[in-house]
């Protein structure tokens, strides 16, 4: 079973059923419980005028597909994240490198000027009067 693909299709099935019937599904049950999946997919098959029937076929195909293999990383290297996303890279882009997070200003240093959400300074002299 290609679990990742099944979850993606389950999300689309949920949105489609929510739109068509006003009732969503539990995607975890759809992926892991065969009887629940059978019932949901039969309902989707009956919705011939929408994309739900196509998604039901795609879900069945994803259930039969093998799980994609991950290649082991060479000794001492981290595997490249799928899709280029790395949580540490994301946090570094938001907050700077972790070494700058750990460093604290000296006690006698003046406080750094902070900018607010929209780039304005968070001090009293920048407030509109």
C-alpha positions in Angstrom: 0.0 0.0 0.0 1.3 3.4 -0.9 0.2 5.1 2.3 1.2 8.6 1.4 -0.8 8.5 -1.8 -3.8 6.9 0.0 -3.8 9.8 2.5 -3.6 12.4 -0.3 -6.6 10.8 -2.1 -8.4 10.4 1.2 -8.1 14.2 1.7 -9.6 14.8 -1.7 -12.4 12.3 -1.1 -13.2 14.0 2.2 -13.5 17.4 0.5 -15.6 16.0 -2.3 -18.0 14.2 0.0 -18.2 17.2 2.2 -19.1 19.3 -0.9 -21.5 16.7 -2.4 -23.2 15.2 0.6 -22.4 17.6 3.5 -20.6 14.7 5.3 -16.9 14.1 5.5 -15.0 10.9 6.2 -12.3 9.8 8.7 -9.2 9.5 6.6 -7.3 7.3 9.1 -10.2 4.8 9.1 -10.3 4.9 5.3 -6.6 4.1 5.0 -6.5 1.4 7.7 -9.9 -0.2 8.0 -10.9 -2.3 5.0 -14.7 -2.4 5.7 -14.9 1.4 6.2 -12.9 1.9 3.0 -15.2 -0.4 1.1 -18.3 1.5 2.2 -16.8 4.9 1.5 -15.6 3.9 -1.9 -19.0 2.3 -2.8 -20.6 5.7 -2.0 -18.0 7.4 -4.2 -18.6 5.0 -7.0 -22.3 5.9 -6.9 -21.5 9.6 -7.5 -20.8 9.2 -11.2 -21.3 12.8 -12.2 -18.4 14.0 -10.0 -14.7 13.2 -9.6 -15.4 11.0 -6.6 -15.7 7.9 -8.8 -12.3 8.6 -10.3 -10.8 9.2 -6.9 -12.3 5.9 -5.6 -10.5 4.0 -8.5 -7.3 5.9 -7.7 -7.6 5.0 -4.0 -8.0 1.3 -4.9 -4.9 1.5 -7.1 -2.9 3.2 -4.4 -3.9 0.4 -2.0 -2.4 -2.1 -4.4 0.7 -0.1 -5.1 3.9 -1.0 -3.2 5.2 1.4 -0.6 7.9 3.5 -2.2 11.4 2.6 -1.0 13.7 5.1 0.6 17.3 4.7 -0.3 19.6 4.6 2.7 21.9 7.6 3.1 25.7 7.1 2.9 27.3 6.7 6.3 27.4 10.0 8.2 25.0 11.9 6.0 21.4 12.7 6.6 18.9 11.7 3.9 17.6 14.6 1.8 14.0 15.4 2.8 11.3 14.6 0.3 10.1 17.7 -1.6 13.0 19.8 -0.3 11.3 20.5 3.0 13.4 20.4 6.1 12.0 21.5 9.5 15.3 22.8 10.7 15.8 24.8 7.4 12.3 26.2 7.8 12.9 27.3 11.4 16.3 28.7 10.5 14.6 30.8 7.8 12.1 32.2 10.3 14.3 32.7 13.3 17.9 32.6 12.1 20.4 29.9 12.7 20.1 28.1 16.0 23.4 29.4 17.3 21.9 33.0 17.2 18.9 31.8 19.1 21.1 30.5 22.0 23.3 33.6 22.2 22.1 36.2 24.7 23.1 39.9 24.6 25.4 41.2 27.3 23.7 42.7 30.3 25.2 46.2 29.6 24.2 46.2 25.9 21.3 48.4 24.9 18.1 46.4 24.0 17.8 45.6 20.4 15.1 47.4 18.4 12.4 44.9 17.7 10.1 45.1 14.7 6.5 44.1 15.0 4.4 41.9 12.7 4.3 44.5 9.9 7.9 45.7 10.2 7.1 48.6 12.4 9.2 49.2 15.6 7.5 48.0 18.8 8.3 51.0 20.9 6.3 54.1 22.0 8.1 56.7 19.7 6.9 54.9 16.5 3.2 54.7 17.5 0.9 57.0 15.5 -0.2 60.1 17.3 
